[in-house]
Amino acid sequence: MNSGLPNNISQSTIEKTDSANTAGRLRKKANLAICVIGLGVQNTQNHIPALSNSDNAELCAVVDSDPDKVFNWAQELNVPGFLSVEQMLLQISPDAAIVAVPHDQYLPIIANLAAKGISVLKEKPLARSLCEANDIIRLVSSSNIKLMVAVQRRFRTTSLMFQEYVKLIGTPRFIEVRYTVNVGTRSEGWRAIKNTSGGGCLIDMGYHMIDLLVWYFGLPDAVAASFSCKAFPDILYEAEDMAFIVANYKASGLACNIVISDCLAPKSESLLLMGTEGSLALQRDSLILFDRNMVESQRFDTQLDNLIADQLEHFIQVVQGKVQNHCAPENHLQHVAFIDACYLSALRQKFIDPHDLINAM
């Protein structure tokens, strides 16, 4: 039977390293053994370097369906490599896994890991829909593992400071959220298909801004959304490249305007909160306080270098039971409800209350 491997790569070469190398990787008992599942950009450029520099965890295996990626990264990192989670679990038992794969692949991977009691740090979003989110929540609760959604912007110092400085601007009245970047091209792979990705810029890059919005202010009571997928006319894709959203909070009267796009220049990332006594602007690398006349009164800059590492260390403490898991799946159910409400609003061309979608589950 054809294994699908290149001619120069044997199954045994990919699935395990030389026994001497394996025996030579001495592991500190206090450290977590963490495998990485998915060898795309997010894991190879962010999570693997963070793991390599951690004093509290070590990389124990890599997994991907691409045999070339597995072979190359397993060799470079001197760890076992596997073509599937099932193959890995037959040979090793990690304490935890970092998973960054196409959105339609998460559920079966989480199911396999949960069955073995392996905790998970998964890339956003929590799920493609409320139905899938509910399935993940059931898996996690029935297996008693820890699952944490990766939303690293929470680990910026300025993101934490935002909650304190809100008190200085009086009564909040209006929120403007903007996250735009021009990616220059459009993938025709899994991200372009709504059924596999769950959506486009809103559910992908926009998830970070939704996380901040829900974290700071809670779930809005009404959302109305409009989408576009016409920025790249020469490429066939279903998932939106622009999202325009209006959201309202009934009790406080707080109104919110959101623009998310992966085809709009210049690159910008901001959450602006206007109050009766001033304004607060949370940007990618700074937090700025303005007085009533929009004159800058205080500014705080933040370093972005350690966000992934800080997130990893927090995940390790979550797995060890040392800190509360604020990014647990049940805490992200509101995020998915917000996204579902946006897509439903565009379909029905009316305001949708995300709470109704949760209550209807």
C-alpha positions in Angstrom: 0.0 0.0 0.0 1.3 3.5 -0.9 2.0 5.4 2.3 2.0 8.8 0.5 5.6 9.4 1.6 8.4 10.7 -0.6 10.6 7.8 -1.9 13.5 8.8 0.3 11.4 8.9 3.6 10.4 5.8 5.4 7.4 5.6 7.8 9.7 4.7 10.7 11.9 7.7 10.0 9.0 10.1 10.4 7.2 8.4 13.3 10.2 8.1 15.5 13.8 9.3 15.9 16.8 7.1 16.5 16.3 5.3 19.8 19.6 6.8 21.1 18.4 10.3 20.3 15.1 9.6 22.0 16.8 8.2 25.1 19.1 11.2 25.1 16.3 13.8 25.4 16.3 13.9 29.2 13.2 15.6 30.5 12.9 17.5 33.7 10.1 16.0 35.8 8.5 19.4 36.5 8.2 20.2 32.8 5.2 19.6 30.6 5.7 17.5 27.5 3.9 19.4 24.7 3.3 18.2 21.2 2.6 20.6 18.3 -0.1 19.6 15.8 -0.1 21.5 12.5 3.1 22.8 11.0 1.8 26.0 9.4 3.0 29.5 10.0 1.4 30.0 13.4 3.1 27.0 15.0 6.4 27.1 13.2 7.0 30.8 13.6 5.4 31.4 17.0 4.5 28.5 19.2 7.6 26.3 18.5 10.0 29.1 19.2 8.1 29.9 22.4 8.3 26.3 23.5 12.0 26.1 22.7 12.7 29.0 25.0 10.4 27.8 27.9 11.9 26.6 31.1 8.6 24.9 32.1 7.8 22.9 29.0 9.5 21.1 26.2 8.5 20.0 22.7 8.0 16.2 22.6 6.6 15.7 19.0 5.4 17.3 15.8 2.3 16.2 13.8 1.2 17.2 10.3 -0.4 15.5 7.3 2.4 16.8 5.0 5.2 14.2 5.1 7.8 16.7 3.9 7.0 19.2 6.7 7.0 16.4 9.3 10.4 15.0 8.2 12.1 18.4 8.0 10.8 19.8 11.3 11.3 16.5 13.2 14.9 16.4 12.0 15.5 20.1 12.8 14.0 19.9 16.2 15.2 16.4 17.0 11.8 15.1 18.1 9.5 12.4 16.8 7.3 13.3 13.9 3.9 11.8 13.0 1.5 12.1 10.1 -1.6 11.9 12.3 -2.7 12.4 15.9 -3.8 8.7 16.0 -0.3 7.6 15.1 1.3 9.8 17.7 -0.9 8.5 20.5 0.0 4.9 19.8 3.6 5.8 20.7 3.8 8.7 23.1 1.6 10.4 25.7 2.1 14.2 25.8 0.8 16.2 28.7 -0.6 18.8 26.4 -0.9 19.9 22.7 -0.7 23.1 20.8 -3.1 22.8 17.8 -3.1 25.1 14.8 -4.9 23.5 11.9 -7.6 24.3 9.3 -10.8 25.2 11.2 -12.7 22.1 10.1 -10.1 19.7 11.5 -10.2 20.8 15.2 -13.1 18.7 16.4 -11.8 15.2 15.7 -8.3 16.2 16.9 -9.7 17.5 20.2 -11.8 14.4 20.6 -8.7 12.2 20.2 -6.7 14.2 22.6 -9.5 14.5 25.2 -9.9 10.7 25.1 -6.3 10.4 26.3 -6.6 13.3 28.9 -4.3 15.6 26.9 -5.0 19.3 27.5 -5.1 21.7 24.5 -4.0 25.2 23.6 -5.9 25.8 20.3 -5.7 28.6 17.9 -8.7 30.9 17.6 -11.6 30.7 16.8 -13.1 28.4 19.4 -15.4 26.9 16.6 -17.0 27.6 13.3 -20.5 27.7 14.7 -22.4 27.6 18.0 -23.2 23.9 17.3 -19.6 23.0 17.0 -18.7 25.1 20.0 -21.2 23.2 22.0 -19.6 19.9 20.9 -16.2 21.1 22.0 -17.5 22.2 25.4 -19.1 18.8 25.9 -15.8 17.0 25.0 -13.8 19.1 27.4 -16.2 18.9 30.3 -16.7 15.1 29.9 -12.9 14.4 29.8 -11.9 16.9 32.5 -9.0 18.3 30.3 -8.0 22.0 30.1 -8.7 23.7 26.8 -7.5 27.3 26.3 -8.2 29.4 23.2 -5.2 31.3 21.9 -6.0 35.1 22.0 -2.7 36.6 22.8 -3.7 40.2 22.8 -5.0 39.7 26.3 -1.4 39.3 27.4 -0.4 42.9 26.4 0.2 45.1 29.4 -1.9 47.8 27.8 -4.8 45.4 27.3 -4.8 44.9 31.0 -4.4 48.6 31.8 -7.4 49.4 29.6 -9.8 48.1 32.2 -8.4 50.4 34.8 -8.2 53.6 32.7 -11.8 53.2 31.6 -12.7 54.8 34.9 -11.0 58.0 33.9 -13.2 58.8 30.9 -16.6 59.1 32.5 -19.6 57.2 31.2 -18.7 55.2 28.0 -20.9 56.2 25.0 -19.3 54.8 21.8 -16.9 52.2 20.8 -15.0 52.1 17.4 -13.2 48.9 16.6 -10.9 48.7 13.5 -8.6 45.9 12.3 -7.5 46.1 8.7 -4.6 44.8 6.7 -4.0 44.3 3.0 -2.7 40.7 2.6 -2.0 41.4 -1.1 -3.5 38.2 -2.4 -6.2 35.7 -1.5 -5.8 32.0 -0.8 -7.9 29.6 -2.8 -7.4 26.9 -0.2 -9.5 26.0 2.9 -9.7 29.6 4.1 -11.6 30.6 0.9 -14.4 28.0 1.5 -17.0 29.1 4.2 -17.8 25.5 5.1 -14.3 24.6 6.1 -13.2 28.0 7.5 -16.5 29.1 9.1 -16.1 32.5 7.4 -13.5 35.0 6.4 -11.8 38.0 8.0 -14.4 38.3 10.8 -14.0 34.8 12.3 -10.3 34.7 11.6 -8.3 37.9 12.3 -11.5 39.7 13.6 -11.7 37.1 16.4 -9.0 38.9 18.3 -11.0 42.2 18.4 -14.3 40.3 19.2 -12.4 38.8 22.2 -11.4 42.3 23.5 -14.9 43.6 22.9 -16.6 40.8 24.8 -13.9 40.7 27.5 -14.3 44.4 28.3 -18.0 45.1 27.7 -19.8 41.8 27.5 -22.0 40.4 24.7 -24.0 43.0 22.7 -27.7 42.8 22.7 -28.1 43.5 18.9 -25.8 43.2 15.9 -26.2 44.1 12.3 -23.6 43.2 9.7 -22.7 43.5 6.1 -20.0 41.7 4.2 -18.1 41.8 1.0 -15.9 39.3 -0.9 -15.1 41.2 -4.0 -11.6 42.6 -3.4 -9.9 39.9 -5.5 -12.1 39.5 -8.7 -9.6 37.0 -10.3 -9.9 34.5 -7.5 -12.9 32.4 -6.5 -13.7 32.5 -2.8 -16.7 32.5 -0.5 -15.4 33.9 2.7 -15.7 37.6 3.3 -12.7 40.0 3.0 -14.5 42.9 4.5 -17.0 43.1 7.5 -19.0 46.1 8.7 -20.8 45.7 11.9 -23.0 47.8 14.2 -23.6 46.5 17.7 -25.7 47.9 20.6 -25.9 47.4 24.4 -29.4 48.1 25.5 -28.9 48.6 29.2 -26.0 51.1 28.9 -26.9 52.6 25.6 -23.4 51.9 24.4 -23.0 51.8 20.6 -20.3 50.1 18.7 -19.0 50.3 15.1 -16.6 47.6 13.8 -14.6 47.4 10.6 -12.6 44.3 9.8 -10.8 43.6 6.6 -7.9 41.6 5.2 -7.8 43.6 1.9 -7.9 47.2 3.2 -4.8 49.4 3.7 -3.2 50.9 5.7 -2.7 48.3 8.4 -4.4 49.3 11.6 -5.5 47.7 14.8 -7.4 49.8 17.4 -10.2 49.9 19.9 -11.4 53.5 20.7 -13.7 54.1 23.6 -15.3 57.5 23.8 -16.8 58.7 27.2 -18.4 61.7 28.7 -15.1 62.9 30.1 -12.5 61.7 27.6 -11.5 58.9 25.3 -9.2 55.8 25.5 -7.5 54.4 22.4 -6.1 50.8 22.6 -3.8 50.3 19.7 -1.5 47.4 18.7 1.5 48.7 20.6 0.1 51.5 22.8 -2.7 52.8 25.1 -3.5 56.5 24.8 -5.7 58.5 27.1 -7.4 61.7 25.7 -9.2 64.5 27.6 -12.6 65.8 26.6 -11.0 68.0 23.9 -9.2 64.9 22.4 -5.9 66.2 23.6 -3.5 63.4 24.5 -2.9 63.4 28.3 -1.2 60.0 28.9 0.4 57.4 26.6 1.7 54.0 27.4 3.7 51.9 24.9 4.0 48.1 25.1 6.4 45.5 23.8 4.9 42.8 21.6 7.8 40.4 21.5 6.8 38.2 24.4 3.0 37.8 23.9 3.2 34.2 22.6 5.7 33.2 25.3 3.5 34.8 28.0 0.5 33.0 26.7 2.3 29.7 26.7 3.4 30.2 30.3 -0.1 31.0 31.3 -1.4 27.8 29.5 1.2 25.8 31.4 -0.1 27.2 34.7 -3.7 26.5 33.6 -2.8 22.9 32.9 -1.0 22.6 36.3 -4.1 24.1 38.0 -2.2 27.1 39.3 -4.4 29.8 37.6 -7.9 30.1 36.4 -8.6 29.5 32.7 -10.2 32.7 31.5 -10.0 31.5 27.9 -11.9 28.2 28.5 -14.4 27.2 25.8 -17.4 28.1 27.8 -16.0 31.6 28.1 -15.8 31.9 24.3 -19.3 30.7 23.6 -20.3 34.4 23.5 -17.6 35.1 20.9 -19.1 32.4 18.6 -22.6 33.7 19.2 -21.5 37.2 18.2 -20.0 35.8 15.0 -23.1 33.6 14.2 -25.3 36.6 14.8 -23.3 38.7 12.4 -23.6 36.1 9.6 -27.3 35.6 10.3 -27.9 39.3 10.3 -26.3 39.7 6.9 -28.5 36.8 5.6 -31.8 38.2 7.1 -30.8 41.9 6.7 -31.9 42.7 10.2 -30.5 43.1 13.7 -29.9 39.9 15.6 -29.6 39.4 19.4 -26.7 36.9 20.0 -28.2 36.0 23.4 -31.2 34.5 21.5 -28.9 32.2 19.6 -27.3 30.9 22.8 -30.7 30.4 24.5 -31.9 28.5 21.5 -29.1 25.9 21.8 
